[in-house]
Amino acid sequence: MPTSVQAKPRRLGAILGLLAFAQMIIAIDYNIMFVALPDIGNDLGFSAQNLQWVISAYSVAFGGFLLLGGRATDLFGRKNMFLFGLFLYAASSVAGGLATESWLLVAARVVQGLGGAFLAPATLSLVVTLFAEGKERNRALSVWGGAGGFGMVLGAILGGLLTDWFGWQAVMWVNVIAAAAALIYGVGLLPKTAKASTKGFDLPGAITGTVASTLLVFTLVNGPEVGWASGTTIGCLIGAVALFAVFLTIESKTRAPMMPLRLFSNRNVTVGTTITFLFMATFGAYAYFLTQYWQVVQGYSAWATGFAFLLPSGCVLIGTVAAGKLMNSYGARKTLLIALAVGLIGTVALALTMTQESSYLVIAVPLIVLSLGQGVIFTAMFAAATTGVADEEQGIGSGIAQTGQQIGGAVGLAVLIAIAATAAGGETTDPAQLTDGILVATWATAAGIALTFLVTLGLKKPAATQVAGAETAAATDPVTAPPVEAPAVTERV
């Protein structure tokens, strides 16, 4: 078991800055490639059908390997996996920047996704374990979440600037610089973390769980292109379900499971992971429809669309930063319920004001309200999902929550696109019909947010609601009760 030593506050501040920077790298990589896609397609000879794999290859590898990355974090050390993930990011970005064939770039994007699958749970588990539960952790999570929000804004802007000034290769080289800097800085800054378990590595579980997750994400990403009723889609879906069944059987019998099933007896893990799934299926997927609305319906250029996202992205950033203070005052459960209500109001208002002729100013207020709620939820949902998980299992706990996030985004986007296409009569170019489809997708998003609100009610309540004093309430259930002043922050080495 790890031991704790007193940490210097200044060093912890630097560590948090590094972890936030790593989260920003992950967030940038979600957005930075989109604007560069046309240039990439022309330069490397991608077909219209295959160009999507520049994005999808990353998503499939990231989502499919998150469970493995989370468990590896617990078994081989959080610092080691953090540095390994950064190394994969840097090395694959070099390969991508030098790619002269389409398959080489897709392969580089797969390795980038693997880097994310190791880096993301290592980063989140370091935040959770290095900062004491309560006020300190809430503040750290708000900084971590804020860096993600800022990275999304920066990615959209950098993608256009770098592609325009230096060519599409620059969007790969920027990752090399950022990841290499974080890797060098992290070697000396991060505390050495011991292995959390010596029971051994669950190789059968790792293989079946990773292949099942990868196959499921592949099916969800590829389904809209090849058709949900195609033999490929049905076959992959059946294979994923069968492998998941084998994986769960292995996990229930092995002495050292990759994903200990007892974690799901913690209601916050189960409900929190469901929240991350629904969050990405609604808030996370809706950005696609805003892009369609601005570019196709209202005729914005790619540049104008990027700048149109500055307002909602900036509000997401504000929300992630505010989440820490809100959780300190109300606890994660109440904060989530408040933020979901705000997000629902914003989404409904957007559906009521969005028309083919609506100006940006008309929809700006609903976008602000929706995005503020989205930012708060992003931070608070991870605080809820990782509460009550032992330090030695925070890696897999983080991996489970983030797997729900990745799969939720793929499922939500596929479902909402199908709903919008049906409402638009299959039309993707006529502004009037496309607006009808987007409006129906907006109402469906609102319904999904309402469902998330109901699911959030399932988070654990304080065990003793009648006990006087914030200190007792915080000790009983830090997820739902306002925490008192946190104890000294510790590093686990």
Protein Blocks (a to p, Z undefined) as FASTA:
>chain_A
ZZdddddfklmmmmmmmmmmmmmmmmmmmmmmmmmmmmmmmmnopafklmmmmmmmmmmm
mmmmmmmmmmmmmmnojklmmmmmmmmmmmmmmmmmmpcbfklmmmmmmmmmmmmmmmmm
mmmmmmmmmpcghjklmmmmmmmmmmmmmmmmmmmmmmmmmmmmnojklmmmmmmmmmmm
mmmmmmmmpccdddfbfnbpcfklmmmmmmmmmmmmmmmmmmmmnopkbmklmmmmmmmm
mmmmmmmmmmmmmmbdfblfklmmpmklmmmmmmmmmmmmmmmmmmmmmmmmmmmmnopa
fklmmmmmmmmmmmmmmmmmmmmmmmmmnojmlmmmmmmmmmmmmmmmmmmmmcfklcfk
lmmmmmmmmmmmmmmmmmmmmmmmmgoiafklmmmmmmmmmmmmmmmmmmmmmmmmmmmm
mmnnopakbmklmmmmmmmmmmmmmmmmmmmmmmmmmpccdfblmbgcjklmmmmommlp
ccdddddddddZZ
